[in-house]
Amino acid sequence: MSPAVVARMLLSAWLLTAPAFAQLEKITIPAGTPEDKALQAISNEADAQKKLALYEDFVRNFSSNPMAVAYGDWQIAQYYQTSGDLEKALNYGDKALTARPDDLDVLVSQTNVAEQMKNNAKILDYATRGGKAYNTALHRPKPEGVADAEYASRLAEAKESNKSSYEFLETAAFNAIIDEKDDKMRMTYIERFTPAFPVSRFDEPVTQYAMFTLGQLNDSARLFSYGEKALAANPNSMPTLLLLANAYVESTRPESLAKAVTYSQKVIELAKADAPDADKSRRLSGGVAHSTLGYAYAKQDKTVAAIPELQSAAALLKGQDDVAYATALYRLGWAYGKTNKIAEAKAILEEAVKIPGPLQGPSRDLLNKVNTARPRAK
């Protein structure tokens, strides 16, 4: 008897005796049944083409047994995946899921096929279904008459035995979000990811992608709502604070500039970018925060207070990130010009125009204006 058949027999026996909780759907064929005997015969066939035909016969012969149909279609799907016919593999896997919609093993297989096809929509569909199935199974209420210790043991066992599958699905869904180029579709993926993978390893980067995407969609209301909820869950998240501060500093809402100031100041406090042990990430976060804070002050007509913030930003960002550095220089040049420091404005903007990127054109335009400006008498 093959090891696979022995494993099925042991699993079947365990399922018949174990309490029906904290279990994910698994395809099982009870030992000794006609279906089990047919599978033993198929497992003894070495020729792949003949084995495929036997599985097709198996599905037809046991069409009244959803578990058998699901298993047969799943094996056919794996055959086509191995042979490179991914469309057929996906179709047969979907047939298996029709019979067993929450089977984690099949959902993992389907996700793998969808990844090979580079089909982000399908990846998200299978992965999030698997994530929901996993979390639902682990949060079923404890059945009456089951001891707390036994329940905890079974729960831990179920969680551990399926952990690798869950993490594979979680990673696949996250990678699909990263890979998606369409902003609306990416946001749809994010909204499906969050409930399927609560308390995810990727919560913070998913939040950043969500806020970036909502910014691209010019949906400031949803951006602020999403960001504030994320911040309530993780008040010291520097990426979230920075993204919110940047969104608020560009907003026309009456309270926005005050929030931009508050969040930027908090990042400066958290990053400690001037500390001797500050790494690139902390220096970059601190630099962007100083830049946003200085810009907020300038928009509040506190230009004198803005200049030292923007000077700190430029010092921290030089050599760290060209776009962020150019942004700080542009803002500093504008602040110098506004306070009639024409020579300083020219020097800063002449440096800014040398940096390729989105601020090069605006910096050149501002430099031209500064060059034609006359210093005001003190």
N, C-alpha and C positions, 0 to 999 in steps of 0.2 A: 504494500500500500504506500502511495507517494506521501512525502511530508506534507504537501498541501492538503491532501484529503484528511490526514490525521489532524492537522491544525483545524480544519473545518469541523471535524467531529468534536474536538475538545471545546471549541468556541461554542458550538451548538449546545453541548451539554451544560456549559457554564450559563448560557443565556436562559436555558430552561429552568435553572435553579436560582439565579440571581434576582434580587428585587428589581422591578422595572422602574428604576429611576437613575438619574445621572448617566444615562446611556445615549449615545448618538446612534442614529440608524446605521446598521451594518447589514450587508447582504449575508444571510446564513442559510445553508441548505442542511437540514437535519440528517444525521448519519442514518444509513440503512434505507432511506426512501428511494423510490425509483429515480428521482432527480439526482440523488447522490451517486447512485450506481452508474447513471449515464455520464456524469462528470468524471467518474473514475476511468471509464472507457476512453473518454476524450483525452484525459491527461496522459494516457498510455500511447496516444498517437504522436509520432515524432514529426510527421510531415505537416508543415504549416498550412498548406492549401486544404489538405484533408481535414485538419483540425477545424479550419474555418467552416467547412461544410457541415461538420458534426455539430458545431455550435449553432449554426442556422437551423439544423434539424431539431436541436435541443429546444430552441425558442419556439418552434412550431409545435413540437410534441407536448410541451408543458405551458402552452399559451394561457391556460386558466390559472396558473400560479404566478402572481406578480413578482415574487422574489426570484423565481427561476428565470423569468423573462428578463428581469433587470440584470441578473448575473450574466446570462448569455449575451445580451446586447452589449454589456460592458466589456466582455472578453472580445467580442467582434470589433468593438471600437478600438481596443488596444492593438488588435491585429492590424487594422488599417492605419493606425498611428505609426506603428513600426514600419509598415510598408511605404509610408510617405503620403498616403491618401488622406490628408487631414480633414477635408470636407466630409468624407464618409465617416471618419473617426468621430467628428463632432456630431453628426446626425445619429449615429448609433448610441453615442453617449447620452444624447438627449432622450432617446427612447428609453434608456435605462433609468433616467431621471423621471420620466413620466410615471414609471412604476414605483420608484423610490426617490422622491423629490429632495429629500434632505440627507441622502447618503453622502457622508463626508469623503469617502474614498473615491466615489465617482466624480464628485465635484472637484476634487483635487486633480483627477485625470483630465477632466474637461478644461480646467484652468490651464493645465500644462499644454494641452492641444491649442487652446486659444492664444497662448503666449507664442507658440511656434508659428501661428498664423498672423501674429502681430495685430490681433483684433482686440483693441482696448475695451470696446463695449461688451464683448463676450467675457473677457477677463473679469471685468467689474461685476457682471451678472453672476457668474459662477462663484467668484471669490466671496462676494458679499452674502450670497445664499449660504455658503459654507460657514462664514463667520456667524451669521444669525443662528444657524443650526447648532453650532458649538455652544454659543452663549445661552441659548434657550435650554439646551439639555442640562447645562450646569447650574441653572437657576430654577429648576423645577422644585416645588415645595416638597419637603420631606414627607413621605407617606406615613400614614398612621401605623403604629405598631413597630416601626423601625427605630432601633436604638440610635441615639445621637452619634455614638462612636462608630457604629457600622456605616451610618450615612456619610459621616465625614471621610471615612476610609474609602468608600466607593466613589465619592465625589473626587477625592484626590487622585484615585487610580484612573478615573475617566478623564480627568483634566490632563494628567501626565501622559497617558497613552495616546492622546490625540493632539498634544501640544505642537509637535513638529508640523502636522498637517495644517493646524490653525495658523501658525506663524508663516508657513509657505503662502497660504491664501492672503494673509495680511500684507505680506511683502509684495505679492503679485498685484494686489489692488493698489497699493501705494505707488508702485512703479508705473502702473497704467495712468495714474493721475499725473505723475511727472512727465510722462511721454505724450500726453494729450495736448495737441496744439490749439484746438478750438476752445475759446474761453468759456462759452456757455456749456459745452459738453464737460469740460473739466470741472466746473462748479457743480454740475449734476452728479458727477462721480464722487466729489467730496461730500455732498449731501447724503449719498448712499453709503459712503465709507464709514462715516462717524457712528451711526447707530449699529452697524454690523460689527465694528471693532471698537467697542467702548474701552476707555483707558488704554489706548493703543501706544505702542512704542513710538509711533510716528505722529502723535498728537500735535506736537509743536510744529514740525515742518508742514503738516497738513493745514494747520491754522495759517501759516505764512502763505502757502499756496492759495488758500481761500481768500485771504485779504488782498493779495496781489491780483488775483483773478477778478474780484469784485471791483478793484480799482481800474482794471483794464476795461471792465464793463460799465464804468462810470456809475456804479450803483453805490453811492456813498451811504445811503440809509442802511443798506444791508451790511456794508463794510463796517460801519460804526457799531451796529448791533452785534455782528459776529465777533468783532474784536473785543468789545466790552465783555461779552460772555466768556471769551477765552481768557481775558485778563482776570475776571472774577475767579476762574478756576486755577489760574497760575499767575498771581499778582506780580511776581518778579521775573517774568519772561521778558528778557531784553528785546528779542526780535519782535514780539507783539507790541511792546511799548514803543519801539522805534517806528513800526509801521503805522500804529495809531497816531503817534505824534506827527509823522509826515502827512498823514491824511488830514488831520485836524488843521495843520498849519496852512494847507491849501484850501480849506473850506471857508465858506462865507457865513457859516452859522455864528451867531453872536458869542456863544460860549467856547468856540473852537480854539481860538488862540490861547486862552487860559489853559485849556486842556493840553495843548501842544507844549506849553511851557512846563506844566506839571510833569508830564510823562518824559520829556527830555531831561529834566532835572533828575528824575528818578534813575534814568539810565546812566547819567553821569556819575551818580552816587554808587550805583551797582557795579559799573564797569571799572572804576578806579583806573582809568586809562593812563594816568601819569605815574602810576606805581612802577617801581623798578622791575617787578615780575610780570607786568602786563604783557600778554601775548598779542598776536596780530588781531585775533577776534575781539579782544577787549579794547584795543586801540581803535579798531574800526568802529565798534559800537559807540565808544566814547566820542570819537570824532564826528560821526553822523549826528549824535545827540547834541553836541555843541553847535553844529551847523544849523540844525533845526531850531534850537533855542535862540540862536542869534537872529535867524530869519523871523521868528515869531516876535522877538523884541522889535526888530525893524518895522514889521507890519503894525506894531502897536505904537509906532513913532518914538520908540526908545532907542534911537539909533546909537547914541553914545554907549549904552549898555550892550548893544548888539556887537559892536566892533571887537571887543576882547573875546567874546564867545566864538566869533568867526575866525579870529586869529588862532585860537586854540584848535579849532576844527581843522584849519589848513595845516597846522603843524603836526597834528596827529594823523591826518589822512594822506599826507605826502608819501608816496611809495607804497601805499596800502591798497588804494582803489582809485583808478583814474577818474571815473565818473563822479564819485563822491568828492574827490579832491577838487575837480573842476567846478562842481556845484558850490563848494565852500568858497573858492576863489571868486566866482561870479558874484555871490552874495556879498562878499567882503568888498569887492570893487564897487559894487552898487552903494554899500553903506559909506565907504570913503567918499564917493562922489556926492552923496546926499549931505555929508557934513563938510563939504568944500575942501576935502583933502585930495586935490586933483593929482598931485605927483604920486601919492600913494596909490590912488585908484588906477592910474596908468600902469604903474609897475606891476600891480597884481593882475590886471586884465591882460597885459602883454604876456604874462606867464600862462594865463588861462587859455588864450587863443592858440597856444602851441599844443594843447592836449586834444587829440582827435576824439570825437564823441558828440553827444547831443547838446553839450554846452558850448561847443566851439563857435557856432554861428551866433548865438545870443551874446557871447562874450565879445565877439568882434564888433557886433552892432553897438554894444554898450561902450566899448573902447572908442569907437568913432564919435560917439556923443561926448564922451569925456574929453577927447582931443580938441573938440570945437568949443568946449566950455571955458569960460574965463573965471579964474578964482574970484570969489566975492570978497569985497573989502571987509576986513574984520572991524 
